């Protein structure tokens, strides 16, 4: 295994940025759905906030980097981590399962750039999103399927080497996450990985953004505390990476303080009201669709200065406290045993 003690894990961060560029380019070539989808359901290609796109793309790039390098501390036992066919550091044929793929734009971009020989099965609870992904996101190494994580069949995991659970954990109660991790542990073979990503609330003065689809938002300490508790996470090996980008953090904090938190709270109030009155909920969905059609017709320029953001993207050194620069948490779980 490569040495991970270098400044900002230089070798790992370089691979991260390379993977980011490849996924970013594929994502921005993806077709945007003409119909309105619930943005909470995962249609990131419908979002014009480039900072949000960057965040999600960085998480997929981190997952790809981790899978390529098998970054779990198996070397403590003197055994390099291996894939299905004995491949080390990105070689071999991996079978990957993604839970919560949404509309599949990032999933498709990931599949387009992942090593040849890998296979990706992407799943989501939304029938609408999966139907769309099956029609539009077609590739030989990619398959979409509707799956309810609350009813995940253990046998579904028999041939899986790694599970990606990206930007989903914050949408679920911890009880659901606890049950899911137990199911994944029971179904995966020894050596199987689970990669979880979620936003890092450490740089913000509030512990919660107010975004209504989120149940809970994590800081490094709270995610570590949850996953180190064996009643929540039965996996024997745990490693939590942090993604750093000062520019992304500054932009996110500024957006929240300049009205983002208020808008989230107002949105949450409207959604709670809509749940009580079916007619209002129907009107809200229709208005959302009309708003999206108007929004999609507005001329838009990709004036994001992406190069500057990518140049600042890095893995924060293990053990280093960098709350002001960390925008994402990436946890890697590994099942040990024979």
Residue pairs with C-beta under 8 A, 6 or more apart in sequence:
1 75
1 80
2 11
2 12
2 69
3 11
4 12
4 71
4 317
4 318
5 317
7 317
8 244
8 314
8 315
8 316
8 317
9 314
9 315
9 316
9 317
9 318
12 65
12 69
12 71
12 315
13 313
13 314
13 315
15 65
15 68
15 69
16 58
16 61
16 62
16 65
16 243
16 313
16 314
16 315
17 61
17 310
17 311
17 313
17 314
19 61
19 64
19 65
19 68
19 113
20 57
20 58
20 61
20 310
20 313
21 310
22 61
22 113
23 57
23 60
23 61
23 64
23 106
23 109
23 110
23 113
24 53
24 54
24 57
24 109
24 306
24 310
26 108
26 109
26 112
26 113
27 44
27 45
27 53
27 57
27 105
27 106
27 109
28 302
30 45
30 105
30 108
30 109
31 45
31 136
32 45
32 46
32 296
33 43
33 45
33 46
33 103
33 132
33 136
34 296
35 289
36 46
36 288
36 289
36 292
36 293
37 43
37 46
37 103
37 128
37 129
37 132
38 126
38 288
39 46
39 47
40 171
40 213
41 102
41 103
41 124
41 126
41 128
41 129
42 100
42 101
42 102
42 103
42 124
42 126
42 129
43 102
43 103
43 105
43 129
44 52
44 53
44 56
44 102
44 103
44 105
44 106
45 103
45 105
46 103
46 292
46 296
47 53
48 295
48 300
50 302
50 304
50 306
51 248
51 251
51 252
51 255
51 304
54 248
54 304
54 306
54 309
55 199
55 248
55 327
55 328
56 106
56 166
56 167
57 106
57 109
58 243
58 245
58 313
58 327
58 328
59 166
59 167
59 197
59 243
59 328
59 330
60 106
60 109
60 110
60 166
62 197
62 241
62 243
62 315
62 328
62 330
63 110
63 164
63 166
63 195
63 197
63 330
64 110
64 113
64 114
65 71
66 193
66 195
66 241
66 330
66 332
67 90
67 94
67 96
67 114
67 162
67 193
67 195
68 89
68 90
68 115
69 89
69 90
70 80
70 81
70 82
70 83
70 88
70 89
70 193
71 239
71 241
71 332
72 81
72 193
72 237
72 239
72 332
72 334
73 237
73 239
74 80
74 81
74 237
74 334
75 81
80 88
81 88
81 191
81 334
82 88
82 92
82 191
83 91
83 92
83 93
83 94
83 161
84 92
84 93
84 94
84 95
84 161
85 92
85 93
86 92
87 93
87 94
90 115
91 115
92 117
93 117
93 118
93 119
94 115
94 117
94 118
94 119
94 161
94 162
95 118
95 119
95 121
95 159
95 160
95 161
95 162
96 114
96 118
96 119
96 120
96 121
96 160
96 161
96 162
96 163
96 164
97 120
97 121
97 122
97 123
97 156
97 157
97 160
97 162
97 163
97 164
98 107
98 110
98 120
98 121
98 122
98 123
98 163
98 164
98 165
98 166
99 123
99 124
99 147
99 149
99 152
99 163
99 164
99 165
99 168
99 180
100 123
100 124
100 125
100 149
100 165
100 166
100 167
100 168
100 171
101 107
101 122
101 123
101 124
101 129
101 133
101 144
102 124
102 126
102 129
103 129
103 132
103 133
104 122
104 129
104 132
104 133
104 136
104 137
104 144
105 137
107 120
107 122
107 133
107 137
107 142
107 144
108 133
108 137
108 139
108 142
110 120
111 120
111 139
111 141
111 142
112 139
114 120
114 141
116 141
118 141
119 141
119 142
119 143
120 141
120 142
120 143
121 143
121 144
121 145
121 160
122 133
122 142
122 143
122 144
122 145
123 130
123 144
123 145
123 146
123 147
124 130
124 133
124 144
124 146
124 147
125 146
125 147
125 148
125 149
126 146
127 146
130 144
130 145
130 146
133 144
134 144
137 144
147 156
149 176
149 180
150 176
150 179
152 180
152 183
152 184
152 187
153 187
154 183
154 186
154 187
155 187
156 187
157 163
157 184
157 187
157 188
157 192
158 187
158 189
160 187
160 188
160 192
161 189
161 191
161 192
161 193
162 192
162 193
162 194
162 195
163 184
163 188
163 192
163 193
163 194
163 195
164 195
165 180
165 194
165 195
165 196
165 197
166 195
166 196
166 197
167 197
167 198
167 199
169 177
169 196
169 198
169 218
170 198
170 199
170 214
170 215
170 216
170 217
170 218
171 213
171 214
171 215
172 180
172 215
173 215
173 216
174 215
174 216
174 226
174 232
177 226
177 232
178 231
178 232
178 233
181 194
181 232
181 233
181 234
181 235
181 333
182 234
184 192
184 194
185 234
185 235
185 335
188 194
188 335
189 335
190 335
190 336
190 337
190 338
191 334
191 335
191 336
192 334
192 335
193 332
193 333
193 334
193 335
194 235
194 332
194 333
194 334
195 330
195 331
195 332
195 333
196 330
196 331
196 332
196 333
197 328
197 329
197 330
197 331
198 217
198 218
198 223
198 328
198 329
199 217
199 218
199 327
199 328
199 329
200 218
200 219
200 220
200 242
200 243
200 326
200 327
200 328
200 329
201 207
201 208
201 209
201 217
201 218
201 219
202 219
202 220
202 323
202 324
202 326
203 249
203 252
203 253
203 323
203 324
203 325
203 326
203 327
204 252
204 253
204 256
206 256
206 261
207 217
207 219
208 214
208 216
208 217
209 217
209 256
209 260
209 261
209 264
210 261
210 262
210 264
210 265
210 268
211 264
211 267
211 268
212 264
212 267
212 268
212 271
212 272
218 226
218 329
219 323
220 240
220 242
220 323
220 326
220 329
223 240
223 329
223 331
224 240
226 232
226 233
227 233
227 238
227 240
227 331
227 333
228 238
233 333
235 333
235 334
235 335
236 334
236 335
236 336
236 337
237 332
237 333
237 334
237 335
237 336
238 331
238 332
238 333
238 334
239 318
239 331
239 332
240 329
240 330
240 331
240 332
241 315
241 316
241 318
241 329
241 330
241 331
241 332
242 315
242 316
242 322
242 326
242 328
242 329
242 330
243 313
243 314
243 315
243 316
243 326
243 327
243 328
243 329
243 330
244 312
244 313
244 314
244 315
244 316
244 322
244 325
244 326
244 327
245 309
245 312
245 313
245 314
245 325
245 327
246 312
246 324
246 325
247 308
247 309
247 312
248 309
248 312
248 327
249 324
249 325
249 326
249 327
252 327
270 284
271 284
273 280
274 280
274 281
274 284
275 281
316 322
316 325
316 326
